[in-house]
Amino acid sequence: MTHATIVRDATTADVGAIADLHQRARVMYYRGRVPDAQLDDPADRDRWRDGWQRSLARMDATVLCAERADAVVGVAFYRREDGAPEDTVTLFQLHVDPDNWRDGIGTALHRACVAGWQEAGVTTARLEVYWHNQRARAFYTRHGWQPDASRRPAPDATHLDLVLPLSPVAAR
């Protein structure tokens, strides 16, 4: 039985679940490219937990959770970077629990992000994706993201800058 995906604002009560999910997702796409000792370090989860708490505390940020059957199965975090144009936002994190990959959760989170951006008058969204994370790169390509021509990667770059042009929602 497939459960409906609910996308909602994250709360501080979600921090533990978000940190666990983030840790599992990172291990899946970094394993073999980052030392195992770093990926398996219990302190790493604590660092991410602290980071997610700080993200939730920011007044200028949005953290969304995707939930199925009362379990957090995805998370997204975005905000306008300091000094960036008012109509530009950066998607800093979008993770889906690896046990739920290819189940539409990432798409539901992405749609919620885009809807929020458009409602806020955002015309450009940006993100960095780990160069070797082909799964994520394919996901973003399917959703209209393109390499940012203004930010060409250096020859030794580990990440690729992507951009998504948006049309704001018409004023109501």
C-alpha positions in Angstrom: 0.0 0.0 0.0 1.4 3.4 -1.0 1.0 6.2 1.4 0.3 9.8 0.4 3.3 12.2 0.7 2.6 15.3 2.7 5.0 18.2 2.4 4.9 20.6 5.4 7.1 23.1 7.2 9.7 21.3 9.4 9.7 21.8 13.1 12.3 21.4 15.8 10.7 18.1 16.7 11.8 16.8 13.2 15.5 17.6 13.7 16.6 14.1 14.8 14.7 12.4 11.9 16.1 15.0 9.4 19.7 14.5 10.6 19.3 10.7 10.4 17.8 10.9 6.9 20.5 13.3 5.8 23.3 11.0 7.1 21.9 8.0 5.3 21.5 9.9 2.0 25.0 11.3 2.2 26.5 7.9 2.8 24.8 6.6 -0.3 26.2 9.2 -2.7 29.6 9.8 -1.1 30.6 6.2 -0.3 33.7 5.4 -2.3 34.5 9.0 -2.9 34.9 10.2 0.7 36.8 8.2 3.3 34.6 5.7 5.1 35.9 6.9 8.5 34.4 10.3 7.8 31.1 9.0 6.6 30.7 6.6 9.5 31.8 9.1 12.2 29.0 9.3 14.8 30.0 12.9 15.4 29.1 13.7 11.8 25.4 13.1 12.6 25.7 15.4 15.6 27.2 18.1 13.3 24.4 17.8 10.8 21.8 17.8 13.6 23.3 21.1 14.9 23.3 22.5 11.4 19.6 21.5 10.8 18.7 23.2 14.2 20.4 26.4 13.0 18.6 26.2 9.7 15.3 25.9 11.4 16.1 28.8 13.6 16.8 31.1 10.7 14.0 33.6 10.0 15.1 34.0 6.4 15.1 30.2 5.6 12.5 27.6 4.7 12.9 24.0 5.7 10.3 21.5 4.4 9.7 17.9 5.3 8.1 15.2 3.2 6.2 12.8 5.4 4.6 9.4 4.7 2.8 7.4 7.3 3.9 9.8 10.0 7.6 9.3 9.1 10.0 12.0 7.7 11.1 10.7 4.3 12.5 13.8 2.7 13.8 17.3 3.5 14.5 20.5 1.6 16.2 23.7 2.8 16.4 27.0 0.9 17.0 30.7 1.5 18.2 33.8 -0.2 22.0 34.1 0.1 23.4 37.2 1.7 24.0 39.8 -1.0 22.0 37.9 -3.6 19.3 39.7 -5.6 15.9 39.7 -3.9 14.5 37.5 -6.7 17.1 34.8 -6.3 17.1 31.9 -3.9 19.5 29.0 -3.3 18.4 25.5 -2.6 21.0 24.3 -0.1 19.7 20.8 0.7 17.2 18.3 -0.8 17.4 14.8 0.5 15.2 11.7 0.3 15.6 8.7 2.5 17.4 6.1 0.3 14.8 3.5 1.2 12.2 5.8 -0.6 14.2 6.8 -3.7 12.2 6.8 -7.0 8.9 7.0 -5.1 8.0 10.6 -6.0 9.1 12.2 -2.7 11.9 14.3 -4.3 9.4 15.5 -6.9 6.9 16.4 -4.2 9.5 18.4 -2.3 10.7 20.1 -5.5 7.2 21.1 -6.4 6.6 22.6 -3.0 9.9 24.6 -3.2 9.0 25.9 -6.7 5.5 26.9 -5.6 7.0 28.8 -2.6 9.6 30.5 -4.8 7.0 31.6 -7.4 4.7 32.9 -4.7 7.6 34.9 -3.2 8.4 36.4 -6.7 11.6 34.5 -7.1 12.7 34.4 -10.8 16.0 32.4 -10.3 16.8 29.4 -8.2 20.4 28.2 -7.7 22.0 25.1 -6.3 25.3 23.1 -6.2 25.2 19.4 -6.8 28.0 17.0 -6.1 29.6 16.3 -9.5 29.6 12.5 -9.1 26.1 12.3 -7.9 24.6 11.2 -11.2 21.2 10.4 -9.6 20.8 13.9 -8.3 22.0 15.5 -11.5 19.5 13.5 -13.5 16.7 14.5 -11.0 17.5 18.2 -11.4 17.8 17.9 -15.2 14.3 16.3 -15.3 13.0 19.3 -13.3 14.4 21.9 -15.7 17.7 22.8 -13.9 20.6 23.7 -16.2 24.3 24.2 -15.7 24.9 27.8 -14.7 26.8 29.3 -17.6 28.0 32.2 -15.4 29.7 29.8 -13.0 31.8 27.4 -15.0 33.4 24.7 -12.9 37.1 24.7 -12.3 39.0 21.7 -13.7 39.3 20.2 -10.1 35.7 21.1 -9.1 33.7 18.7 -7.0 30.4 20.4 -7.5 28.4 21.7 -10.4 26.4 24.9 -10.2 22.8 24.6 -11.6 20.2 27.3 -12.2 16.4 27.1 -12.6 14.7 30.1 -14.3 11.2 30.7 -12.8 8.1 32.7 -13.7 6.5 34.3 -10.6 2.9 33.6 -9.9 0.6 36.4 -11.2 -0.6 38.7 -8.5 -4.0 37.8 -7.1 
